[in-house]
Amino acid sequence: MGQRLADARAQEPDLLSELHEPEQDLASLLGLCRWMERYSPLVSPDAPDGVLLDVTGIPHLFGGEAAMLNEMRERLAHYGFSTSISIANTIGAAWGLARYGRGGEDLEPLPVEALRIDGEAAKILRRLGLKTIGSLMGIPRSSLARRFRGERIHENVLTRLDEALGVRDEPLNPLNPPPTFVAHRALMEPLISTEGLESLLTGLVTLLCRDLKKQNQGALRLTLKLYRSEGSRSTLIVGLSSPSFDPAHIFRLLKPRLHTIDAGFGIDAMTLEARETATVKSRQYGFTEDTSVADFDRLNDRVMNRHDAALEGSVAVESYVPERAEKKSYKRVQKPTLQPTKSRPLLILEAPETASVIASVPDGPPMRFTWRKVTRRVLRSQGPERIAPEWWQLSEGQQPRDYYVIEDDEGRRFWIYREGLYGETGEMQPKWFVHGLSA
C-alpha cells in the first residue's frame, strides 16, 4: 500500500488495476452494514473497509460467540469477501485484533499501529523502542503522561490506549438509532413459502408485543427487515394512529405488505423493530359508552398503510355558517354541539359556486338559474332560511344569506342562496351561489 503503480507493475506485470471510486466504495460499505444488521441493530461503518457491531447480549441467539463469528465468515466468504473478524470488550480492542491479531485474543503482542494511531505517532514510539502495545502497558500511566506532555502524541496515543483497555468509554455511532423494542429470528434454512414467512412474522409480532405490554408501551411506527440468503435486504415500514401492543392488529397491518416482498432464494432472517412508541392509556368502557374509537383507529391504520393515506373524517364546529360548521380530522366523526335549525343537503360543495338566477320578484325564490353552463327551470322551492354573518368574525364584504332548497324540472334538488339584500347593498346587487345538492 502506498507504492506507485509503475513500480508495482515492474514487480508484478500481470497486476490488475481499477479506477478508484470512493463514493461507490462507501455506498457498498453502507450496503454491507445494512446487511450486517441481521446480527445486531447497532452497526456502524469503519471506512474504508471495516464494519463495527455492538453484539452485547446477542451471541447466544447464534449458539455463542464462536458460532456467530464462524457464520459471519462463511456467509461473507460465500458473497466473495475476504474477512478478518474479531470480538472484544471494547471497540479499540476489536479493531486492533481484527486487523493485526491474526487469530489471537491478546492485545500485548500487537504492534502500536493496532491502537488506531496515526503514522507520525507510531514512528515516534518505534524510535523510543516502544513497538508493541504490551511495551506501552508496561510503563506506568503517570510516566507516559509526563513523557508525552505538551505533544500531539499525548492525546493520540494515551486516548487510544485508554479506549482499547476500556479505561475510557468510546461510543458506537450506529447507522440507525437503536430501537427500544426489537424481535429477531435467524433460521437454519431459508424460507420461501408465504405460509412459512407468515408463521415467522407471527412469532416476531408476539415477542415484540409481549415486551411492549410489559412496559405499557404501544408501537406507533414499526420496521420489518427481511434478509435474503443471497445477501440483499428488504425493509417494510408501517405506522399506527394510536399506540398499540395488540398482536392481532399489528399482524393484520404487516401481512398485506409481507406479500409484496420477493423472497428470492429465500429469507433466512427477519427483524421487527418498534422505532416509535408511546404509553398506552387504559380505558374502561361502561354499559352506555361508545366503543368505536379503537375500531376506527384500526380501520384507519389499515387504510393508511395499504394506500399511503389516512382515513379522513369530519369534526363538527360550532358555527351556523355551513362551510365553517366542520373541519377535517383523522379522528372519528363527532356529533356537533350546536345543531342547525334546518336539515342540510347530503353534499355540500367545498366552495360555493356562482350561479345566474332569474326570480319572479327581486327578493323572491328563483324561477330559472344557470349553473356550470346549464340552464334549469325551477318547479318547486322551499325557503328562505336566513343565515346572518357571525358578528365576532365580521369583516368587510360579508352579507346575510337567504338559502332555498329548489327542484328543477328533471327532479334534481339544489341548495342555493342569495348573498345580500336588495336595497341595502348600495350599487352592488345581491349574488346567487349553488352551495349543495340534495337527495
C-alpha positions as CSV (number, residue, x, y, z in Angstrom):
1,M,0.0,0.0,0.0
2,G,1.3,3.4,-1.0
3,Q,3.6,2.0,-3.7
4,R,3.5,3.6,-7.1
5,L,1.6,1.7,-9.7
6,A,4.5,1.8,-12.2
7,D,6.8,0.3,-9.5
8,A,4.2,-2.3,-8.6
9,R,3.8,-3.4,-12.2
10,A,7.6,-3.7,-12.6
11,Q,7.4,-6.3,-9.8
12,E,4.2,-7.9,-11.0
13,P,3.5,-7.4,-14.7
14,D,0.0,-9.0,-14.5
15,L,-1.2,-6.7,-11.7
16,L,-4.8,-5.6,-12.3
17,S,-5.9,-2.0,-11.6
18,E,-9.3,-0.4,-11.4
19,L,-10.3,3.3,-11.2
20,H,-10.8,4.3,-7.6
21,E,-14.4,5.4,-6.9
22,P,-14.6,6.3,-3.2
23,E,-18.3,7.2,-3.4
24,Q,-19.1,3.8,-4.8
25,D,-16.9,2.1,-2.2
26,L,-18.7,4.0,0.6
27,A,-22.1,3.1,-0.9
28,S,-21.1,-0.6,-1.0
29,L,-19.8,-0.4,2.6
30,L,-23.1,1.1,3.8
31,G,-25.0,-1.7,2.0
32,L,-22.9,-4.3,3.8
33,C,-23.6,-2.5,7.1
34,R,-27.3,-2.8,6.5
35,W,-27.0,-6.5,5.7
36,M,-24.9,-7.0,8.9
37,E,-27.9,-5.7,10.9
38,R,-29.1,-9.3,10.8
39,Y,-26.5,-9.8,13.6
40,S,-27.1,-6.6,15.6
41,P,-29.3,-3.5,15.3
42,L,-26.2,-1.4,16.2
43,V,-23.9,-1.3,13.1
44,S,-21.5,1.4,12.1
45,P,-19.2,1.7,9.1
46,D,-15.5,2.0,9.7
47,A,-14.3,3.4,6.4
48,P,-12.8,2.5,4.1
49,D,-13.1,-1.3,4.7
50,G,-14.4,-2.0,8.1
51,V,-17.7,-2.7,9.9
52,L,-18.3,-2.3,13.7
53,L,-21.1,-4.1,15.5
54,D,-22.2,-3.9,19.1
55,V,-23.3,-7.5,19.8
56,T,-23.9,-7.2,23.6
57,G,-26.3,-9.9,24.6
58,I,-26.7,-11.3,21.1
59,P,-24.2,-14.2,20.5
60,H,-26.4,-16.7,22.4
61,L,-29.0,-16.4,19.7
62,F,-26.5,-17.8,17.2
63,G,-25.1,-20.5,19.5
64,G,-22.3,-18.5,21.2
65,E,-19.6,-16.1,20.1
66,A,-17.6,-18.7,18.2
67,A,-20.6,-19.9,16.3
68,M,-21.7,-16.4,15.4
69,L,-18.2,-15.4,14.1
70,N,-18.0,-18.6,12.1
71,E,-21.3,-17.9,10.5
72,M,-20.2,-14.4,9.6
73,R,-17.0,-15.7,8.0
74,E,-18.9,-18.3,6.0
75,R,-21.6,-16.0,4.7
76,L,-19.2,-13.2,3.8
77,A,-16.9,-15.7,2.1
78,H,-19.8,-17.0,0.1
79,Y,-20.5,-13.5,-1.1
80,G,-16.9,-13.1,-2.2
81,F,-15.4,-11.1,0.8
82,S,-12.1,-11.9,2.4
83,T,-12.6,-11.0,6.1
84,S,-10.8,-10.8,9.4
85,I,-13.2,-10.8,12.3
86,S,-12.7,-10.4,16.0
87,I,-14.7,-9.9,19.1
88,A,-13.7,-8.0,22.2
89,N,-15.0,-5.9,25.1
90,T,-14.1,-2.6,23.5
91,I,-14.2,-1.1,20.0
92,G,-10.4,-0.4,20.1
93,A,-9.5,-3.9,21.1
94,A,-11.8,-5.5,18.5
95,W,-10.4,-3.2,15.8
96,G,-6.8,-4.0,16.6
97,L,-7.4,-7.8,16.9
98,A,-9.3,-7.9,13.6
99,R,-6.6,-6.0,11.7
100,Y,-3.4,-7.2,13.4
101,G,-4.3,-10.1,15.7
102,R,-4.1,-13.0,13.2
103,G,-6.4,-15.1,15.2
104,G,-5.1,-14.2,18.7
105,E,-7.1,-12.6,21.5
106,D,-4.3,-10.8,23.4
107,L,-3.5,-7.1,22.8
108,E,0.0,-7.1,24.2
109,P,1.9,-8.6,21.2
110,L,0.1,-6.4,18.7
111,P,2.1,-3.5,17.1
112,V,1.4,0.0,18.3
113,E,-0.4,0.7,15.0
114,A,-3.2,-1.5,16.3
115,L,-4.2,1.3,18.6
116,R,-5.5,3.3,15.6
117,I,-2.9,6.0,16.0
118,D,-1.5,8.0,13.0
119,G,1.8,7.2,11.3
120,E,3.7,10.0,12.9
121,A,2.8,8.9,16.4
122,A,3.8,5.3,15.5
123,K,7.1,6.4,14.1
124,I,8.0,8.3,17.3
125,L,7.0,5.3,19.5
126,R,9.2,3.0,17.5
127,R,12.2,5.4,17.7
128,L,11.8,5.2,21.5
129,G,11.8,1.4,21.4
130,L,8.0,1.1,22.1
131,K,6.9,-1.2,19.3
132,T,4.1,-3.2,20.8
133,I,1.0,-2.4,22.9
134,G,2.5,-4.5,25.7
135,S,5.5,-2.3,25.9
136,L,3.2,0.7,26.5
137,M,1.2,-1.2,29.0
138,G,4.4,-2.0,31.0
139,I,5.1,1.7,31.5
140,P,3.3,3.4,34.4
141,R,0.5,5.7,33.3
142,S,1.9,8.7,35.0
143,S,5.3,8.2,33.3
144,L,3.6,8.0,29.9
145,A,1.7,11.2,30.6
146,R,4.8,13.1,31.7
147,R,6.9,11.8,28.8
148,F,4.4,12.9,26.1
149,R,3.0,16.1,27.8
150,G,2.6,19.0,25.5
151,E,3.0,16.9,22.4
152,R,0.2,15.8,20.0
153,I,1.2,12.2,20.6
154,H,-0.1,12.6,24.2
155,E,-3.7,12.9,23.0
156,N,-3.3,10.5,20.2
157,V,-1.6,7.6,22.0
158,L,-2.9,7.7,25.5
159,T,-6.5,8.3,24.5
160,R,-6.4,5.3,22.1
161,L,-4.7,3.1,24.7
162,D,-7.4,4.0,27.3
163,E,-10.1,3.2,24.8
164,A,-8.7,-0.1,23.8
165,L,-8.3,-1.1,27.5
166,G,-11.7,0.1,28.5
167,V,-10.5,2.9,30.8
168,R,-12.3,5.5,28.7
169,D,-15.7,4.9,27.1
170,E,-16.0,5.1,23.3
171,P,-19.5,5.2,22.0
172,L,-20.6,3.5,18.8
173,N,-22.4,5.7,16.3
174,P,-24.8,3.3,14.5
175,L,-26.4,3.9,11.2
176,N,-29.8,3.9,12.7
177,P,-30.8,4.9,16.2
178,P,-31.1,1.9,18.5
179,P,-34.7,0.7,18.8
180,T,-36.1,0.3,22.3
181,F,-38.0,-2.8,21.3
182,V,-36.8,-5.4,18.8
183,A,-37.5,-9.0,18.0
184,H,-35.2,-11.1,15.8
185,R,-35.2,-14.5,14.3
186,A,-32.4,-16.3,12.4
187,L,-33.1,-19.5,10.5
188,M,-31.0,-22.6,9.7
189,E,-32.7,-22.9,6.3
190,P,-34.2,-20.1,4.2
191,L,-38.0,-19.7,3.8
192,I,-39.7,-19.1,0.5
193,S,-43.3,-20.0,1.0
194,T,-45.9,-17.4,2.1
195,E,-47.1,-19.7,4.9
196,G,-43.6,-20.0,6.4
197,L,-43.0,-16.3,6.3
198,E,-46.3,-15.6,7.9
199,S,-45.6,-18.1,10.7
200,L,-42.2,-16.4,11.3
201,L,-43.8,-13.0,11.3
202,T,-46.4,-14.2,13.8
203,G,-43.7,-15.3,16.2
204,L,-41.9,-11.9,15.9
205,V,-45.1,-9.9,16.5
206,T,-45.9,-12.0,19.5
207,L,-42.5,-11.4,21.0
208,L,-42.5,-7.7,20.3
209,C,-46.0,-7.1,21.7
210,R,-45.1,-9.1,24.8
211,D,-42.1,-6.8,25.5
212,L,-44.3,-3.7,24.7
213,K,-47.0,-4.8,27.1
214,K,-44.5,-5.3,29.9
215,Q,-43.5,-1.7,29.7
216,N,-47.1,-0.4,29.0
217,Q,-45.8,0.9,25.6
218,G,-47.6,0.8,22.3
219,A,-46.0,0.9,18.9
220,L,-46.5,3.9,16.6
221,R,-44.0,3.1,13.9
222,L,-42.8,-0.4,13.0
223,T,-39.9,-1.5,10.8
224,L,-39.8,-5.1,9.4
225,K,-36.5,-6.2,7.9
226,L,-36.2,-9.3,5.8
227,Y,-32.8,-10.7,5.0
228,R,-32.4,-12.8,1.8
229,S,-30.0,-15.7,1.6
230,E,-28.1,-14.1,-1.3
231,G,-27.2,-11.1,0.8
232,S,-29.8,-8.5,0.0
233,R,-32.4,-7.0,2.4
234,S,-35.9,-5.6,2.1
235,T,-37.5,-3.2,4.6
236,L,-41.2,-2.6,5.3
237,I,-42.4,0.4,7.4
238,V,-45.9,0.7,8.9
239,G,-47.4,3.4,11.1
240,L,-50.3,3.4,13.6
241,S,-52.7,6.1,14.5
242,S,-52.6,5.3,18.2
243,P,-50.1,3.3,20.3
244,S,-50.9,-0.4,20.3
245,F,-49.5,-3.7,21.6
246,D,-52.3,-5.9,20.1
247,P,-50.5,-8.7,18.2
248,A,-53.6,-9.4,16.0
249,H,-53.9,-5.8,14.9
250,I,-50.2,-5.4,14.2
251,F,-50.0,-8.7,12.3
252,R,-53.0,-7.6,10.2
253,L,-51.1,-4.5,9.2
254,L,-47.9,-6.3,8.3
255,K,-49.4,-9.3,6.5
256,P,-50.5,-7.5,3.2
257,R,-47.1,-5.7,3.0
258,L,-45.3,-9.0,3.5
259,H,-47.0,-10.4,0.4
260,T,-45.4,-7.7,-1.7
261,I,-41.9,-8.9,-0.9
262,D,-39.9,-11.1,-3.4
263,A,-38.3,-13.7,-1.3
264,G,-35.7,-14.6,-4.0
265,F,-33.8,-17.7,-3.0
266,G,-35.3,-17.5,0.5
267,I,-35.5,-15.4,3.7
268,D,-33.1,-16.6,6.4
269,A,-33.6,-13.9,9.0
270,M,-36.2,-11.4,10.0
271,T,-36.2,-8.4,12.4
272,L,-39.2,-6.4,13.7
273,E,-38.4,-3.1,15.4
274,A,-40.6,-0.6,17.2
275,R,-39.0,2.6,16.2
276,E,-41.5,4.9,17.8
277,T,-43.6,4.1,20.9
278,A,-45.9,5.8,23.4
279,T,-47.6,5.0,26.6
280,V,-50.9,3.1,26.1
281,K,-53.7,4.8,28.0
282,S,-56.0,2.3,29.5
283,R,-59.7,2.9,29.1
284,Q,-62.6,1.1,30.8
285,Y,-65.9,1.1,28.8
286,G,-69.2,1.2,30.5
287,F,-72.6,0.0,29.5
288,T,-73.6,3.1,27.5
289,E,-70.2,4.3,26.3
290,D,-69.2,4.3,22.7
291,T,-66.6,1.6,22.0
292,S,-65.9,2.5,18.3
293,V,-62.7,4.6,18.9
294,A,-60.4,1.6,18.8
295,D,-62.3,0.2,15.8
296,F,-61.9,3.4,13.9
297,D,-58.2,3.6,14.7
298,R,-57.6,0.1,13.5
299,L,-59.6,0.8,10.3
300,N,-57.5,4.0,9.8
301,D,-54.3,2.0,10.2
302,R,-55.3,-0.5,7.6
303,V,-56.3,2.2,5.1
304,M,-53.2,4.3,5.8
305,N,-50.7,1.5,5.4
306,R,-52.4,0.0,2.3
307,H,-53.0,3.2,0.4
308,D,-50.4,5.6,1.9
309,A,-53.2,7.9,3.0
310,A,-55.1,8.2,6.3
311,L,-58.8,7.9,6.6
312,E,-60.3,11.4,6.7
313,G,-63.3,12.3,8.8
314,S,-65.1,15.5,9.8
315,V,-65.4,17.1,13.2
316,A,-68.3,19.4,14.0
317,V,-67.5,23.1,14.7
318,E,-69.9,25.4,16.5
319,S,-71.0,27.6,13.6
320,Y,-74.2,28.2,11.7
321,V,-72.2,29.2,8.5
322,P,-72.2,25.9,6.5
323,E,-68.6,26.0,5.3
324,R,-67.4,26.7,8.9
325,A,-69.6,24.0,10.6
326,E,-67.0,21.3,10.3
327,K,-63.3,20.6,9.8
328,K,-61.2,17.7,8.6
329,S,-59.8,15.4,11.1
330,Y,-58.1,12.0,11.3
331,K,-60.3,11.1,14.3
332,R,-63.8,9.7,14.4
333,V,-66.7,12.0,13.5
334,Q,-68.2,13.6,16.5
335,K,-71.7,15.0,17.0
336,P,-72.0,18.8,16.8
337,T,-72.7,20.6,20.0
338,L,-74.6,23.3,18.1
339,Q,-77.4,21.9,15.8
340,P,-78.7,23.9,12.8
341,T,-82.4,24.6,12.8
342,K,-82.8,23.2,9.3
343,S,-81.6,19.9,7.7
344,R,-78.6,20.1,5.5
345,P,-78.1,18.6,2.0
346,L,-76.2,15.3,1.6
347,L,-73.4,17.0,-0.5
348,I,-72.1,20.5,0.3
349,L,-69.6,21.9,-2.2
350,E,-66.1,22.7,-0.9
351,A,-66.7,26.3,-2.0
352,P,-70.0,27.9,-3.2
353,E,-70.2,28.3,-7.0
354,T,-71.6,31.3,-8.8
355,A,-75.0,30.9,-10.5
356,S,-77.1,33.3,-12.7
357,V,-80.7,33.4,-11.3
358,I,-83.9,34.9,-12.6
359,A,-86.6,35.4,-9.9
360,S,-90.2,36.5,-10.1
361,V,-89.6,39.4,-7.8
362,P,-86.2,40.8,-6.7
363,D,-86.2,39.2,-3.3
364,G,-88.3,36.1,-4.2
365,P,-87.3,32.5,-4.9
366,P,-85.5,31.6,-8.1
367,M,-87.6,30.6,-11.2
368,R,-84.7,29.8,-13.5
369,F,-81.0,29.5,-12.9
370,T,-77.8,28.8,-14.9
371,W,-75.0,26.8,-13.2
372,R,-72.0,25.2,-14.8
373,K,-73.2,26.4,-18.2
374,V,-76.5,24.6,-17.9
375,T,-79.8,26.4,-17.6
376,R,-82.5,24.8,-15.4
377,R,-86.2,25.6,-14.8
378,V,-87.3,25.6,-11.2
379,L,-90.6,23.8,-10.4
380,R,-90.6,23.9,-6.6
381,S,-88.8,25.8,-3.9
382,Q,-88.6,25.9,-0.1
383,G,-87.3,28.8,1.9
384,P,-85.8,31.1,2.6
385,E,-83.6,30.2,5.6
386,R,-81.7,33.3,6.6
387,I,-78.2,32.9,8.0
388,A,-76.5,36.1,9.2
389,P,-72.8,36.6,9.4
390,E,-71.1,35.8,12.7
391,W,-70.6,39.1,14.3
392,W,-67.4,38.1,16.1
393,Q,-65.8,37.3,12.8
394,L,-67.5,40.0,10.8
395,S,-65.3,41.5,8.1
396,E,-65.9,43.9,5.3
397,G,-67.9,42.5,2.5
398,Q,-69.8,39.8,4.5
399,Q,-73.6,39.8,3.9
400,P,-76.6,37.8,5.1
401,R,-77.6,34.8,3.1
402,D,-81.1,33.5,2.1
403,Y,-80.9,29.8,1.4
404,Y,-83.5,27.9,-0.7
405,V,-84.0,24.2,-1.5
406,I,-85.2,24.1,-5.1
407,E,-86.1,21.3,-7.5
408,D,-85.8,21.5,-11.3
409,D,-88.0,20.0,-14.0
410,E,-85.9,16.8,-14.0
411,G,-86.3,16.2,-10.3
412,R,-82.8,17.4,-9.3
413,R,-82.6,19.3,-6.0
414,F,-80.1,22.1,-5.2
415,W,-79.2,24.1,-2.2
416,I,-78.9,27.7,-3.4
417,Y,-78.5,31.0,-1.6
418,R,-78.7,34.7,-2.3
419,E,-75.9,36.8,-0.7
420,G,-77.0,40.3,0.3
421,L,-80.3,42.1,0.4
422,Y,-81.9,44.3,-2.2
423,G,-81.8,48.0,-1.3
424,E,-79.1,47.5,1.4
425,T,-76.0,46.9,-0.7
426,G,-75.7,50.2,-2.5
427,E,-74.9,49.9,-6.1
428,M,-73.9,46.2,-5.8
429,Q,-76.7,43.8,-6.5
430,P,-77.1,40.5,-4.5
431,K,-75.3,37.5,-5.9
432,W,-76.5,33.9,-6.1
433,F,-74.5,30.8,-5.4
434,V,-75.1,27.0,-5.5
435,H,-73.8,25.5,-2.2
436,G,-75.0,21.9,-2.2
437,L,-77.0,19.1,-3.7
438,S,-80.0,17.4,-2.0
439,A,-81.5,14.0,-2.4
